[in-house]
Amino acid sequence: MFDELRKIPVFVVRDFRMLFTYKLAFSMSFFTIIINLFYLVLFGSMFALAPGSLPNVPSAYEGTFIYYILVGSIGWGFMWSIMNATSLSLSTEMMMGTLESILVTSTRMYTLMLSYAIFGCLFGLLQIVILILVGSLIFNIAVFATATIYTLVIFILSIIMMTGFGMIFGGLTVWLKNIGETVPLIQNIAMFFCGVYFAIDVLPEAIRPVSKFIPFYYPIEGLRRSLDPAASSSDLMFYVIILTILSVIFVAIGVFVLHKGLNKAKKDGTLSFY
């Protein structure tokens, strides 16, 4: 066990070295985040939403369009940086032919997945720092000024839940080799229903309940509620309990799918991408 834990920082450092090797791609990923943020803010200003109030958003969110966008961008970007790291990194290992070489050693697959999750978490934290600086220096908004212990707990549970999703899609990639646009499609659908960039209340009333059945709704909404000074402990505990249940469920499913996918790939001799 201790030997496996010692390998985790080695893989994390390796991934960051690979990331920094391609400096243009690395810098453009953060530049894209800032451009998307400004795009959304300017789009809102066209309808006189910035820096004024945002319709259908309770005063709990300060009623400010920019504030709403910042919190949504932070929560959404952080979650999917973890999921993408765990699923895409595994796909990259397969294409490069390194996955089979690594698994020939005593290294366990779950050591790799934990390393990917930690790397995604650290990368997501870099995105958060950038968005906080943009919000503070340009828009004069202190996003986490009202953060509580519940904010931290929700972030931790979000990490666990998204790691489970990463294992699910990673296992499917090992099994099927190519899952196409499945992840982007799920992202787009989830973004629409999860209140990332606009409040759920603006959706047609008939489809609003769909949001409650999408797991990604609870980290985003929980994050927003945790930043509300008026939120009650019972209200915040609801999101903590839901996220705990979702984390257990999706990690269990992720372990199962990853195990099945890995066994099939070993049996077929297809640990490489082709």
N, C-alpha and C positions, 0 to 999 in steps of 0.2 A: 504493500500500500504506500509506504513512504517513498519507495523508488518511483512509483507512478506519479505521486505528487511533485516530486523533484523535476519531472519531465515537463510539467505544465508551463512554468516560466520560460523554459527553453523554446517550446513551441510558440508562445506568445511573443517572445523577442524575435524569433524567426519571422513571424508574420509581420511585425512592425518593420523589420529590416527590409522585407520584400515591399512593403507599402512605401517606405521612404526611398526605395531604389527608383521608383517611378515618380519622380517629384512633380512632374506636370499633372499626371493623373491624380495624385494626392491633393495638390492644391486646387485643381478644378472641382473636385468633389465638394470641398468646402465653399468654393466660390459659387457653385450651383445652389447650395443651400441658402446663401445670402441673396442671390438673385431671385430665387423663388419666393423668399420672404418679401422682398421689395415689390415683386410682381403682385402678390396678393394684397399688400397694403395699398399700392397705387390703384389696383382694381377696385378696392373698397372706397378709396377716395373719390373715384368717379361717381359714386352714388352718395357722396357726402357722408361716408361712414367713418372717416378718419380725419381728425382724431375725435370725432363726436361719438355718439352712442350707437350701439349695435342693436337693431330691433330683435325682439324675441330672446334676448339674453338677459338673465336676471342681474340685479345689481351685485350679486355675489361675485361676478366676473369683472366688476368695476365698470361694466357697460361699455368698455372701450374696445373698439375693433382691433387695434394693434395688439393690445394685451391678450385678447382672445386668440389671435393668430399665433402669437409667440408661444403661449402655453401649448396650443395644439401642435405646433411645429416641434417643440421640444419633446413632448410626449411621444408623438408619432415617430419622429426621427430616431429617438433612443430605442424604442421597441423594435423597429425594423432593422436597425443596425445590428442588433443581437441576432435576430432571426436570419438575416442575410449572411452574417458571418458564419453561423453554424451550418447553413445549407449550402451556400455558394462555395465556401472553403472546401467542403467535402467534394463537391463537383470538380473544383480546380485540382485537388489532389488526384482525383481519378484521371482527369485529362492529361496531367503531367506525368502520370505513371508512378507517383510517389506513394500513393495509398497502399498499394500492394507491398511495396518495400518496407513501409513502416509497420504494417501488420505482420510481416514475417518475423519481426523482432518480438520482444515480450511486451511491447506497448499495446495497451488495450484501446479499443475504439472509443470507449467512454472517456478516456484520458484526452484523446483528440477532441471530442465534442466539448468537453469542459474547457479546453484551451481555446477553442473557437469562440465559445460563449464569453469568456473573459476578455478576449481580444475585441469582440463586438461591443462589449460593455465599455471598455476603455475608449474605443473609437467613438461610441455614442456620447461619452462624457466630453470628448473634444468638441463634438457638435454642439452640445449644450453650452459649453463655455463660450463658443463663438456667438451663439444666439443670445446669450445673456449679455455679452459685451455689446452686440448690436442694439439690443433693447435698451441698455443703459446709456450708451454713448450717443446714439442717434435719436432714439425715441424717448429717452429719459424715463424708462419704465424699469423698475426693479422687480423682476418676475418672481423671485423667491423670497421677497422681503417678508412674506407672511407664511413661509413654509413651517411645517410642524413635524413631529416625529412620524405622523401618519404619511406625510409626503415621502419620507425615506422608506417606510415599510411598503408603500405602494410601488415605489421604484424597484425594491428588491423582489417583490412578488411578480412584478412585470418581467424582470429578468428571468426568473424561473419559468414563468409561463411561456415566454418567447423562446427560451432554450428548448422547451418541449416541442414547440412548433418547428423549430430548426431541426430537431432530431427526426420529426415526422417527414419533413420534406427531404432531409438528407437521406433517410432510409429509402424513400421513394426513388430518389436519384440513383442510389446504389442498385436498387431493384430494377428500375425501368430504364436507367441510363440517361434519359432525356425527358423531363417533364414539361418542356416547352414554356409557354407563357402562363403556367398555372399560378405561380406566385404573384406576378404583376396583376393578374386578373383578380385574385383574392384581395390584394392591396387596394385596388381601385374600388371594388365593391364595399370593402370594409370602411374605407375612407368616407364614402358617401353616407354610411349609416352611423358612423361613430362620433360625429360631432367634432371632427378634427379642425375644420376651417369654417364651419357654420353650425349654428345650433340645430338640434334635432327638431325643435319646434317649427322650423321653416319648411319641413317636409310635409307632404300631404298627410292628413291625419290618419288615413287608412293604412299607411306603410310605416308610421312611426314605431309601432310595437316591434318591428323587425329588428331594430337596434338592440333591444334587450336580449336577443338571441345570438348576437355576434360577440364573441369573447373580447375583441379588441375595444369594445365600447367601455368596458369597466375600468381598464387602466387609464384611459383618457379622461373619463368623467370623474374617476376617483382622484386623479391628479388635480383637476380643476376644483373639486370640492375641498381637497386638503389645503388649497391655497386661499380658501375663503375663511376669514376670521370668524364669521358668524356660523360656520358649520358646526353641528353638534357632534359629540363623540359617537353617539349611536348611529348617526348617518354615515360617518366615516368608517365605523366598524363594519357596517354593511358591505362596503366595497372591499375592505380587508378580508372579510370572510368569503365573499364571492371569489376574489382573486386567489385566495388560498385553495379553495376547491378546484378552480380552473387550473391552477398550477399543478396540483396533484394529478388531475385527470390527464392533462396533456403531456406531462412528463412520463406518466405510465404508458400512454399511447405511443409516445415518441420512442421509449425504450423498446417496446414491442415491435414497432415498425422497423426500427433500425436493426434490431436483432434478426428479424425475419429477412430483411433485405440483405444483410451481411452474409447470413447463412446461404441464401440463394446464390449470391455472387461467388462465394467460395465454392459452392457445389458446381456451378456452371463454369468456374474459372474465368470470371469476367470482372475481377476487381479493378481492372483498368477500364477506361471509359468505353472502349470498343470491344 
